[in-house]
Each structure stands twice: as structure tokens, then as C-alpha cells.
Amino acid sequence: MKLAATGNPRARQEELGQFLTAPPVADFMASMFGPLPRTVRLLDAGAGAGALTLAFVSRCCEKREDVRAIEATLYELDEEILDALAATMRECERRCSDAGIRFTLKIYSEDFIQEMSLRLAGDLFGTPPPAFDAAIANPPYRKISTDSGERRALRSVGVETSNLYTGFIALIQRLLFPGGQLVGITPRSFCNGPYFRPFREDFLSQLELRRLHVFESRKAAFREDSVLQENIIFHAVKGRHQPREMIVSSSSGEQGDGITETVFPFAEIVHQHDAEKFIHIPSTTGHASAKETMDGLSASLASLGVTVSTGRVVDFRLKAALRKEPERGTVPLLYPCHFNGGTVHWPKLNARKPNAILDNAETRPWLVPSGMYLLTKRFTSKEERRRLVACMFDPDQVKAEWIGFENHLNYFHANGHGLERLLAVGLYAFLNSTVVDQYFRRFSGHTQVNATDLRTLTYPDRNTLQAMGREMTVLDLAQDEIDQLVTKHLHARR
Ligand SMILES: C[S@@+](CC[C@H](N)C(=O)[O-])C[C@H]1O[C@@H](n2cnc3c(N)ncnc32)[C@H](O)[C@@H]1O
């Protein structure tokens, strides 16, 4: 790439896509690496003044027992920054020598894109591409037009992309050993931009995402340069099997501010059947405020006189007693398929599940006396908006003396009997609220909701729940209506 002969440092910086990483961010990035080999071959492509290598080296020096040698390879096109880079590398040498780590260094003042494309394409006879155990990168960002030299070079190794940063990441990925790690800070645009689809496919088929970090403020990471891009940091490992779960974290970007971490199933980050391969980054801000709300609640289920149990009818054990349709001598048997917009729709004659169970000496121990019960699904599908799906069983709607709750649902009761109506409806509103769902997702990364999970939650006191129940004149409210109602009552009690 030829640099414009311009006296304007800003224009030059933009041409180079040069935005230097602030030391706290560099340190945070370095902290994201998993275990490293004793000799680490490290790549810093687009090294600038060397902030990322310095942060990486410093972290290795602190954890003395792990790394014994660092072999660093740095690429930096801007000759004007090379003195600063050399000075930072001297600092790396000094720290390594103090920590007893062997530090070797190669700095190339060359175009990383051109050089690596040629080597990866096998066009430079006798110089195979290097390979690395770790790469730390804040690649340059600038659009690259279809007929540019960079675009042609990238195309020669099968990378079709319109920005320098995705070109850098695609090449770095190709230079990692299997199991090699990459921590990068880049604009967030590749996560869902339609033009980045080929890049996403390439990235997600060769790199296993382990962690994503977002800054709540757009300017946070590069304050001095007033970059208004929204940036993310990712940690990925060269390999073809995406994890079942991964960490999404966020921070305000202000120095010293805390980091909120949440574990999500990978399927929530990249949806299994999404042809676009969008990378969803759930907001963790909501999770933080959910925690604050829940921490402010003082009641427990036990203090409310309420118990939650798993449905007692295990259908395959009582097979002979199950009936597709209600008949004389049977009582209602309820499965999650009977949940219907907040209430129970029973019987459901076209459902695959039985609707009734014989009421006899064998089955009676597994039945409960009719009453007002709150039911929750034990397993929700990934498509469901909420993890916690609660529904009311109202004895006025399903007339029976006894009822069977099947094992795929949990039921809230008062010592084996139904709940007081207002309390039950209040619990219904609370458990279906976004705040509880977000709180739940902080600690549960999967779609299963155990009775124990429900027992460990904090709850509003009885009066607040009853007040919520009083205001819920209909159950089938929209999510934001439930949220407004619940939030209003939670605030009123403060
Ligand atoms: C966003 S800056 C990041 C610098 C440094 N890694 C940091 O985090 O502070 C990207 C760097 O890549 C350099 N650069 C731009 N194009 C390059 C290329 N084709 N090859 C090598 N370096 C390049 C720029 O000069 C700039 O210093």
C-alpha cells in the first residue's frame, strides 16, 4: 500500500486505519487468553506502537509458571511509528528478562495483507507462511474497494471482504495452529452487516468463539481518537467445533468500572438455522439491572408459605392409567402442551399427549387436590422468548376434584394445596416478567428450569405480590404490559 504524501497527520492516520489501543484495554485483551504453551509464537499484525504485545508480554511475566519463551512477530507499515514500536519492544525485553522468559523479536515494516496473501497462496517460492500459537490484534479499519491491491491479494487466498480489518482477521485465522488463540478488537459491524456474510462464514467455520466483550459506550475504547465505531473484543480458538456455551461480557469502558459477565448458549449467539450467520450479542446491561432489582427483594418462597415441586405424574411409569380423552373415573392430566397464553387450555384432543389419568388407589398418591396452582415449564425451546414460562391453573376453568401435573412441569403450591388467588396471580406476573427472565439468564445458560432454580430466587413480599395480582385483571397481557406492572409495584415498595 502506498501512503499519500500529506502533511496532515489525521489524514495519514485515517489512511493507515491507525487507532491505538489504550493500555487498560490492551491489558484486558491480554487477560482473555486461555492457557498458553511454554513457548508462545505470537503475532501482532498492525502493531502500531506495540501496546498489545507489551500487554501480552506483561501478563505472561506476571504468571511466571506458564510461559518460558515468547517469539514475537510484528507487522507495521507506518515507518513513522517504528521508533515508538522499538522502544516498547525494549520494555518487553526488560520485563521478560526480569521474569526469566526468553524473548525474541522480528519486526517487519511490510504490508501484512500483501505479504501473507502471497505466502498463503504459495506464490513466494520457498517461504511458507509462518504459524502462531497466539495472535493479538487491533487491525486497521478502512474500506477497500473492489479493484484495490488489498482486495486482489485477499481474493487470491479466497477471502472476499470489503474492509481491511476483516481482511486482517481472515489472514490471521489462517496463520494459527489448531488450538491457536486470537484476541482481537474490531468494529462490531462484521456481526450482522450483510456484506460481511462471507467473512462470518469463514470466521465461524474456522474459529471457535469463546468470549465476546462489548463496550456500553461507543467511544470507550479509543477515547482520544474519538472513534465512533461500536467496538467488540473477541477471544476465539482455531478449531471447528463451536462451544455449547460462551461468555458475553460488557463494561462501560470507564477505567476501573466493573465488568458484567453472562454465559449464553452458543445457539443464542449464532442461531442454528440462520443462513446469514448473524452474531447476536445479548445486552448484558439488562442483566446487571435485573440483578440489582432482585437483590433488593427480601422474601423467599418459604417465607411466603409457597413450595415449588416437579409434577408428580411420571407418565411412562403410569402408562396403563393414561387416557387420550377424559372419561368416567379420570381426572385432568396436564402437560406443558396445555399452556395457552397464560392459562390452561384443557382438554387438547388433537395433542399427542394424553389428557386424562385414572383416579384410583394406584394413581392418587401422584395427584393433587384441585385449586389455584401456578405452573412453569421445565424445558423451554430455544425459540421461546423467555426461559421462564409461567401459566395459571384455575379450578374455575377446569372443573375436577383432583388433578395430575406431569413431570415436565413445575407447580407452585401451598403445602400440597392450591394457592390463594391474588398471591398466585401476583407470582404469575412476577415470574413472567423480563426482570426475572434476565436475572435467570445470568446464572442459567441452558433452557432447563429446575424447581431448585425457582426456589433460590428472591421474591417480592406477600403484599406486593397481592397488589400485582389485584391489578392483573386479565392474564394474557403483552410482555411490556406485564413488565410495566411488575416494575411499578417493585418500585412502589421501596
Ligand atoms: C488500529 S491500529 C492498531 C495499532 C496497535 N495494534 C494498537 O492496538 O495500538 C492498526 C495499525 O496497523 C497499521 N497498518 C495499516 N495497514 C497495514 C498493513 N497493510 N500492514 C501492516 N500494518 C498496517 C497501521 O499503521 C496501524 O498502526
The ligand as an SDF file (V2000), in Angstrom:
LIG
                    3D

 27 29  0  0  0  0  0  0  0  0999 V2000
   -5.8160    0.2150   14.5320 C   0  0  0  0  0  0  0  0  0  0  0  0
   -4.0830    0.4340   14.5470 S   0  0  0  0  0  0  0  0  0  0  0  0
   -3.6580   -0.5040   15.9450 C   0  0  0  0  0  0  0  0  0  0  0  0
   -2.2460   -0.3490   16.3890 C   0  0  0  0  0  0  0  0  0  0  0  0
   -1.8430   -1.1960   17.5920 C   0  0  0  0  0  0  0  0  0  0  0  0
   -2.0110   -2.6070   17.3340 N   0  0  0  0  0  0  0  0  0  0  0  0
   -2.6510   -0.8380   18.8040 C   0  0  0  0  0  0  0  0  0  0  0  0
   -3.5340   -1.6040   19.1440 O   0  0  0  0  0  0  0  0  0  0  0  0
   -2.4100    0.2150   19.4110 O   0  0  0  0  0  0  0  0  0  0  0  0
   -3.5910   -0.5110   13.1440 C   0  0  0  0  0  0  0  0  0  0  0  0
   -2.1490   -0.4240   12.7430 C   0  0  0  0  0  0  0  0  0  0  0  0
   -1.9750   -1.1740   11.5340 O   0  0  0  0  0  0  0  0  0  0  0  0
   -1.0560   -0.4920   10.6960 C   0  0  0  0  0  0  0  0  0  0  0  0
   -1.3250   -0.9310    9.3080 N   0  0  0  0  0  0  0  0  0  0  0  0
   -2.2570   -0.4590    8.4580 C   0  0  0  0  0  0  0  0  0  0  0  0
   -2.2370   -1.1490    7.3160 N   0  0  0  0  0  0  0  0  0  0  0  0
   -1.2770   -2.0890    7.4480 C   0  0  0  0  0  0  0  0  0  0  0  0
   -0.7840   -3.1180    6.6150 C   0  0  0  0  0  0  0  0  0  0  0  0
   -1.3080   -3.3110    5.4070 N   0  0  0  0  0  0  0  0  0  0  0  0
    0.2160   -3.8870    7.0700 N   0  0  0  0  0  0  0  0  0  0  0  0
    0.7490   -3.7030    8.2890 C   0  0  0  0  0  0  0  0  0  0  0  0
    0.3290   -2.7450    9.1300 N   0  0  0  0  0  0  0  0  0  0  0  0
   -0.6680   -1.9490    8.7180 C   0  0  0  0  0  0  0  0  0  0  0  0
   -1.3450    0.9670   10.9450 C   0  0  0  0  0  0  0  0  0  0  0  0
   -0.2350    1.7800   10.6220 O   0  0  0  0  0  0  0  0  0  0  0  0
   -1.6580    0.9860   12.4310 C   0  0  0  0  0  0  0  0  0  0  0  0
   -0.5220    1.2650   13.1950 O   0  0  0  0  0  0  0  0  0  0  0  0
  1  2  1  0
  2  3  1  0
  2 10  1  0
  3  4  1  0
  4  5  1  0
  5  6  1  0
  5  7  1  0
  7  8  2  0
  7  9  1  0
 10 11  1  0
 11 12  1  0
 11 26  1  0
 12 13  1  0
 13 14  1  0
 13 24  1  0
 14 15  1  0
 14 23  1  0
 15 16  2  0
 16 17  1  0
 17 18  1  0
 17 23  2  0
 18 19  1  0
 18 20  2  0
 20 21  1  0
 21 22  2  0
 22 23  1  0
 24 25  1  0
 24 26  1  0
 26 27  1  0
M  CHG  2   2   1   9  -1
M  END
$$$$
